[in-house]
Amino acid sequence: MKGIILAGGHGTRLYPLTKYISKQLLPIYDKPMIYYPLSVLMQSDIRDILIITNPEFVSIYQDLLGDGSHLGINIEYKIQLEPKGIAEAFILGEEFIGDDNVCLILGDNLFFGKSLSTLLLQCIKNINQNFSTIIGYEVEDPERFGVVEFDDKNHVIGIEEKPKIPKSNFAVTGLYFYTNDVIAYAKSLEPSDRGELEITDLNNMFIENKKMLIEMMDANKFKWLDSGTFMALHESSAFIMEQQKNSNSQIALLDEIAFLKGFISKDNLRNNLKNLSSDLQDYL
């Protein structure tokens, strides 16, 4: 399975912070934002990863992450000249995806939970049974999101984007697992009124063809954070800081994940220490 991180766009809600830097390079407490979605892909045992970003930021990502070999993974890069919708990622990434299935994660989404690995494993199992999977999360303000609609048997029958009258409180998060036919589905999409290839339209195509499952993230066991606003950026940093302090462990420390996953050896880990702060070196 391949992985894609969508780290494009202009991040205008975070101006002036993002006027000259990619939103996904901003810090979430002690790590760049992109470390968090990248850690989710690594925890899913996905080692071939494509980062899609703006042309002016590609070299910065390459300086930060290189080709991923120091983490035992392969990272490639693709330029998105202008944002044309989340679903465009599968068209831009067609050659990279090839004949594989693919997981897409938005570069400003953070996921945390002790059972996260179990959830990710279930999504992989769904893919192996030829079902794509979206992740649902109960929210207090569903009108801000793509909202899942259920029938009386609790089966998903559709997703509505930012509805004025939501039909449930379950939002679709920015983590998606797709079978390979997502490329053909994405190519068949028509741009929306705002000129974008909408991920909601893509997901509804899978639902209509009975090829989509939904896995629920219990808000009591998981935390989903979207760091696209100033307040969300602050809340995400505060949450990560508190969790790491209370558990005396690290979240999204890529070198640690790579070692525990067996992607790199102890010697590789030692060689990576020079790129980390003294606190993280001591921790490892």
N, C-alpha and C positions, 0 to 999 in steps of 0.2 A: 504494500500500500504506500502511496505517495502522500505527502503533506504540503499544503499551501498556506502561507501566511499572507493575508492581504494587508499591506502597510502603505497604501497609497492615500490619495486625497490630500486636501489642503489644511484640514484641522482648523477651520476658521472659527469654531466655537472656542478655541484656545488661543486666539490672537491676543497679544503680540508674541506669546511664547513660541508659536508654531510658524511665525512669519518666515523664519530662516532655518528651521529644523523640523524634521519629521516628527509628528506627534508620537509615534511609536518608539522614539528615542528619548523621550522625556523620562525622568526618573519616577519609578514607583518605589518609594522609600529608598532602598539601597541598591537597586538594579534598574537597568533600562526596561521600559515597558515591554519591549518585544521579547525579553527573556521569558515572560510569563506564558504567552501562547506557544513559544518554542518549547518550553518545558512540558506542556500538555502533549504536544506531538511526540516528544521523546518518551514520555511515560506511556504512550500508546505503541511503543516499539516502532515508530516511524522514523526511518533514518535517511530517507531521501526527501529533501525539503526545498521548496521554491518560495523565495520571498519576492513579492510583487510590490514595487514602490515607484516613486516619482524619479525622473532622470537625475535631478539635482541631488538626490540622497543616496543613490546606489553606492557610490564610493565610500560613504560614511559607514553604511552597513557592512561593506566588504572589509573595511578597516576594523570594525568591531568583531565580526564573526568569521571572516575569511571564508574558506571553503568548507568549514565545519570539521575538518579532519582531526583537529585537536580534541574534538568531542566524540570522535568515532562516528560522525555522520557526514552526509554530503549535502552542502547548501549551494543552491544555484540562485540566480537573480534574474528578474524580468522587469522591464520598464513598462509602466502604465503612463502613457503620455497625458491622459486626462481621465478623470473618474467617469466611467460609463456604467456604473452599477456593480454590485458584488458578484453577480453571475458572470460578468465578463472575465473573471479570474479563470474560468474553465476554458475559455477560448484562448486567452493569453497563454495558459499553461498546457494547451493541448499536446504539444510536442513533449513536454516534460512528463505529463501523465502517461502518455503512451497507451498501453493496454491494461494499465493497473487501475485499481479503485483509488479513491482519493478522499482525504480529509481536509476540509477548509476551516480555518479558524481566523477570526478577525483580529487584527494586531492590537486592538485596544481592549480586548476582553480578557478578564482574569477569572480563573476557576480554582476553587479551593474546597477540599473536603477529604476526610480520612478515607472515604470509600471511592475517591475519584478514579483510582486505577481499576476498581471493579466495574464502575460505570463505563469506562473507556473500553474495557474488555468485552462488555456486552454489546457495545456498538460495533466492535470488530466482528463479533459472532453474527450479528445481524447482517453485516456486509457479506460474510461468508455464505449466508443463506439467501443472498441476492436481494436484500432489503436495504435501502438507504435509511438513514436515521437522523432525526433532528432531536435537539435537547430542549425540553420544556422546563420553565421555572416560574413559580407563582410570584406575581408582583402586585404592588398596591396601585400602580398607575399603568394598567395595560394599554391605555390609549396611546402610549408613547412607542409601542412595539408592534411587531407582527404577532397577532393573537391567534391561538389555536381554538378551533371550533370543534366540539364533540357532538356525537349523536346520543340518543338515550341509552346506548349500550357502551358509552364511553370510548367509542372508536373515533379517531380523527377523521373529520370530513372536509376540513379546509383550514386555510390560514388567511386572515384578513389583516392588511397592513394599516396600522395606526387608526383603528376604527373609532368613530365618535361614540358609538354604543358598543363596547366590547362584549362578545358572547361568552367570554370566560376571563379568568384572571391569569391565564397561563401564557407567558411570552415565549417566543422562540429565541434562544440565545445565539450567540455568534460562533457556534461550533457545529459543524455539519459533516456527516459521513455519507459518501455517495459511491454507488456502483459506477462503473466506467461509462455507462450510457449518459451520464450527466453532461458529457461533452456535446453529444448530439442534441440533447434537450436544450442546452444553453444556446446552441446555434440556431435553434428553431424559435427562440423568444423574439417577440417584438418589443421595441423600446416603449417604456411607459410615457405618460404625459410629460414627465420631467426629463425624458430622453435617456433613461437608464434601463439596463437589463436587470430587472428586479429579482432578488433572491426569493421573494414570496411567490412570484409567478412560477419560478422554477420548482419550488417545493410543491406547489399545488398541482403541477404536472405529474410529479411522482405520486402524489396522493390520489389523483384521479385515475392513475394507472395501477393503483393498489400496490405500489412498490415502496411505500414510505412507512416507517415505524417511528414512534416517538418514545424516548426514554425520559422519565421525569427526574429532575433534581429536586429532592426534598429540601426546601429552604431551611429546615431545622438541622440538616446535616451538611448542606453545601452552601457555598457563597459564590454568587456570580456578580462580578463587578464590571461595569462598562466605564472606562476612564476617559470619556470624550468631552467632559466639561470640567471647569475649575473645581467645582464642589466634588465631583466624582473622583477627580485626580487626588484631591486631598483625602477623601474618605478611603480610597484604595491604599494610599500610603500609610494612613493611620491604622488600617486593618492589618496590613502586612507587618508593620512594626509591632503591633500588639501580639499577633499570633507568634511571631518569631521570638519575642521576649518571653511569652508565657510557656512556650514549648522548648525553648533553648535549642531550636533547630531552624533550618533555613527553608525558605520557599523559593522555588525556581532558581536554585543554584545549579546551573547547567553542568558544571564540572562534577558535582556530587552525583547528579542523576546519571550522567554518562558512566561514572565509575560503578555505581550500584547496579546499573543495567548491564554491566559487562561490556559496554561499548569501548572503554579504554582501560588500560592497565594502571597499576599503582605508580609505575614510573611515569606514564603519561600524565597522571594526575599531579605528580610532583612538578613536572615541567610546566604545567599550567598555572602554578601558584603565582608566578611572577606577574601575571595579568590581573591579580586580585588584590583587594585591600588587605592590610595587615590583619584586620579582624577576621576576614574570610579565610585568610591563610591559616591563622591560628585555629579556626573552627575545623577546617579540613584536616 
